[in-house]
């Protein structure tokens, strides 16, 4: 590689890193489709083409993330970086002047949807508070109706699944205190431990194990350890 080519590549990567940090200031203005597109480009730019298997357990957001990345095919890392920067510039042409140096590079799976943030507090349901990790509000609502712990959403996910998916340990504590089943299974046989392990949430995994979470096999024959990353798998 020629010296000027190396310099260009370095400049591109530095600009990309600044753009990835700046994205966090735009989250409240973007819809989930835009955030998923940025996620796919970010993974393509930092890791390369998607070579991980499609999620085969029930977690809608995980599948959408995988698809956003996989759909980029063999796009080069340089092209992904350039497309990412261009997409940021289309939203705000003066983004570089406004970029913050100390913002995180990317957001977790549980932040991909901004629907919850758009709801007024008065319109939020029990599950909305669970997803947000508001343990005080969860405690308040459970004091009047403890059966909420066993009320699934339209996809068959219980509050414990959502709390585990988003690493909200204090919320899980409230749910368990009000009768939630630590080994509850969704329609695909997934337990809260599957969700915590699959998302790489070590804190949630440790808590679930401490209260008796079992290594249950889901409908696809997968245990929580099977869907965990290397770091979390070591805990199981």
Secondary structure, DSSP 8 states (H G I E B T S, - for coil): --HHHHHHHHHHHHHHHHHHHHGGGGGGGS-HHHHHHHHHHHHHHHT-S--S----SS-HHHHHHHHHHHTTTT--HHHHHHHHHHHHHHH-TTHHHH--TTS-S---GGGS--HHHHS-GGG--HHHHHHHT-HHHHHHHHHH-GGGGG---TTS--HHHHHHHTT-HHHHHHHHHTT--TT-B-TTS-BHHHHHHHTT-HHHHHHHHHTT------TTS--GGGGS-HHHHTT-
